């Protein structure tokens, strides 16, 4: 097992500036670099290490290989009264998501419920930032996306599904929204990669090796093995649903199609994302929905030791706002190198 790793202390502003400088140095324009850096800094702020600076070398690899257009200008298309599409034009997802937010919110407030189909983008981040942004504006929100084929179907040995996360956010007027973001796999891919980097095992049930045997060795899972869905066939069914929503429904790639089209540069897959936004004010309990939800939340948290989803991330957020974050020293050196020193 590896020993403890050294680290570097950075403020959140320094994280954002470093990410921006690195992206611009490798082919992003200012708008794309800012949007991706926003996502990276948000992950570091909440101590979501598997989606922060850890992802930056992959972003850079796809810029350098030409797979991703760092100067893409996403295009908004109005498909129906309750449906908007953003064509990412082969760029990274964050800018396309930011551009699509206002049209999606407008349609949700007009129709009560609306969908955003995001096509031809490369998504490498957590999903909670996009649903949290909608809930902060008073909307309920869902988000779904796929990946490369990492996860087996129930009873299978061949990876077919992505980790296929889904996120949900619920608005709480006067309070931070309730937010959860979870993979359909037993463990997120990035967490397995960090375990391999740091030299520790992953929990039982995370994955199988190349021979189909369950293992807690992250390297065996990553090198020829596969990930397992959470809850057996239940997680696999959710992964299947998400493949259909972000592949067949919106006309984008299944996870296995993303792999077939990929150049192997180590960066994010090309594919789509589906978001749903719901305006509670247009449903049957516009005046009372928020107070009714708080009744449930109060019952949940009345039990000692129980917290609501995202409470821990928000505690992290408050701490890092002043204290900054610690970054693995090897990763920090790598990012500096990619940024040109």
N, C-alpha and C positions, 0 to 999 in steps of 0.2 A: 504494500500500500504506500502511496505517496505521502510525504509529510506536508505540513502546512505550507501554503504558498504565500509569497510576499505580496504586498499590495501598495497602491498609490492612492493618495487622497485627492479628490477633486470636488470643487463646488459644482452645483447643477449648471451654472452658467458656463463653467469650463467644459463640462461634458458636451453641452450643446455647441459651443464654439469649436471644440475639437472635432466633433462629428461633422459639422458643417464644412470645416476646412478640409477634412479628409475627402468628403464627397465632391466638393468643388475641384479639388486637385486631381480627381479621377474622372471628371467628365460631366458632373451634374451642373445644371444652371442654378441660379440663386433660389428660385422658387422650389424646385425639386429637392435641393439640398436642405432648405429650411424645413420642408414638410417631413422629410425622413429624419432629420435631426430632432424635430419636435417629438416624434414617436420614440426615438432612442432615448432622449432625455427623460421622457415621461416614464419609461420602463425603469431607468436607473433611479429616478426619484422615488418610485414605489418599491424599489429593491426587487424588481422582476428581472433578475440578472440574465435569464436565458433569452431575453428579447431586447436588451440594451446594447451597449458597446460590443458585446459578444457577437452580435449579428453583423457588425460593420465590415469585417473582412469579407463576408459573403456578398454584401452589397457592392463592395469595391470589385470583387472578382467578376461580377456580372457586368459591371460598367466596363472593365478592361477587356473582357471577352467580346463585348459588343452585343451580348444577349439583351441587355436592358438599355433603353434610350434615356439617358440622364437629362435630356432636354425636352422630353415629351410634353405636349400640350393637350391634356385630356379634353374630350369633346362631350358636351351634354346633349342628349337626344330625348325629346318628350315622346314617349311611346303610347301613353294612355292617361286618362285623368288621374289614375292612381299608380302609374308606373313611370319612372325615369331611368334612363340608361346613361352611364358614363363610359365612354370608350377611352381606356387609358393610353392608347396609342403605343403600347409596348414599354411604358415606363413603370416606375415603382408605384405601389398602391397609395401611399399617404396623400400625395397631391390630388389624385383622382377622388379620393374619399372626401377631402376638404372641399373640393369644387362641387361635389354632388350633394353636400349636406343641406345647403339652403333650398335647392329644388325639392329634395325629399321632404324636408320639414314643411314646405309650402303645400305640397300635395297632401301630406298627412292632415294638416289643419283644414284643408278644403274638403277632403273626402272622408276623413275619419281614420283611414288606414291607407298606407302607401308603401311601395316597394322601390328599392334602388338596385338595379342590376349593374354590377361593375365588371367590365370585360377587358381582356387584353392587358392585364396588369401583372405585376410580380409582387406577391404579398409575403412578407418575411417577419411580420410583427404579431403582437397580441391583438385580440379583437376588442378588448374592453375600451380602448380610447375612443373608438367610433360610436359605441353604444352609450358610453358615459356622456359624451358631448350632446347627444340627443336628449337624454334624460335630464340633463342640466337645463334644457329648454322646455321641460314639461312633458316630454313624450316618452311612452314605453318604446323599447327598441330591442330588436334581435339582429344578430349578424351571424353568418355562416360562411366558411371557406374550406377548401380542400388543400392538398399538398402533393407531395410525391407519394407513391405507394410504400408505406411503412408498416401497415397494420394488416393482420390476417383477418379473414372472415371467420365467423364462429366455426370451430372444428377444422380450420384450414392451417396450412403451413406456408403458403405463398402469400407475400404481402400484396394486397390489392387496394386497400383504402388508404387515404391519408390519415394523419392524426385528427383531421376533420373537426376542428373546434367549433363551438357555438357559444355566443355570448348573449346575455340578457341584461337589460337595465330598466329599473322602475323609478319614476320620479318621486321625490319626497319634498314637497314645497317647504322651504326654510331649512332643509337638511341636505346632506350629501345623498345622491341617489344610491339605491341598492344596485349592485353590479356583480354579476359572476361571468366568468370566462373559463371554459374548461374544454379540454380535448375529449374526443371519443375514445382515445387510447387510454390505457391505465396511467401512463405518465407522458408528459409532453416530451417531444423529441429533444428540445434544448436541454431539458433537465438530465436526460440520459447522456448527452454530449458533455455537459458540465461534470457529471459523475465520472465519466471516462477521463476527462482532463485532470480531475482532482484525485483520481485513484480510489474511489470508494464504490461499493456495491449499490445497486438500485433495489427497491422493495420487491419481494416475491410477487409474481403475477405481472411483472412489467413486460417480459418478452421471452422469446425463445432463441436458441442458437441455430446454426446452420443445419443441424440434424433434427430440428424440431423439438428439442428438449427445453423445458423451462429453465431459465437461468437468471441469476442476479448479477452477472458480469456484464457491465454496460458495453464493453468492447465486443463481446460475443453477440450481443444484440445488434450492434451497429455494423459489424463486419460479417455479413452473410446471414445474419439472423433476421428476426422480425419482431415488431411490437405486438402486444396483445390488446384487444379492446377492453375497456373497463366493464366489469359485470358480465363477461362472457357474451352471450348472444344479444343481450340488451344493448351494450355499447356498440356492438357490430351493427345492429339495426339502425341506431342513430347515425353511425358513420355512413351506412348505405343511403339513408334519407338525405344526408348532406351532400353526398356525391350527386344525387339526382337534382337537388336544388341548385347547386352551383355549377353543374355540368349540363345535364339535359335541359333543365328548365330555362336557363338564361343563355344557352348556346355557347358554353365554354368547355373547358377540358375536365375530364375525369382525371383522377390522380395518375392512373397508369398512362393516360395520354400525355399528361404533362411530362412524365419521365421520358417517354418515347421522343418527345420534341425537344428535350433539354440537351445542352451541350456539355453537361458534366462539370461546369465551372465551380460548383460548390455554392452557388448563389440560390436565390429563391426561385420556386417554380412559377411558370406562367399559367395563369388561370383567372378565375372569376371570384366574385363575392356577391352574396345576396344579403341585403339589409331590409328589414321591415320596421316601419315606424307607425305607432298608434297614438292618436290624440284622445286621451281620456275624456276631454271635454265634449267629445262628439258621441259618447256612449251613454248608457242609461243612468249613470250615477255621477254626473259631472260635478255636483256639489259635494258629494260625500266620499268619493273613491279614495282620496288621500287619507282621510281620517280612518276609514275602514281598514285600509292596508296597515296603518300604524297600530291598530288593534291586534292584528296578526303578529306584527313584528314585536310588539310588547309581550305577547304570550311566548314567543320563541325565546327571547332574551331574558325572560324572567327566571329561567333555569341557570344556575351558576355554571360558568364555564362555556356557555353557548354564545356565539357571536353571529352576526349576519355576514353574508359574503361581502368582501371588500373592506371590512372593518380593519383588518390587519394591514392591508395596503395603505389605508388612510393614516393609520398610526405611523407607518413608515414615511409617508409623505410629509407629515408634520415634522418629523425628526430630521429628514434630509434637507428640508427647506433652509435650515440654518446650519446643520452639521455637515452637509455635503455627503459624498458617497465614497466608498472604497472600491477600487478597481484592481483586478488581478494584474500584477506588475508585468507579466509576460504579455498579456493582452494589451496593456497600455503601450508597451514598447512596440508591439506590432502595429497598432493604430498610428502611432507617431511615424513609424517607417512608411506606412501607406500614405500618410499625409505629406510626406516629403521631408520629414525630420522635425 
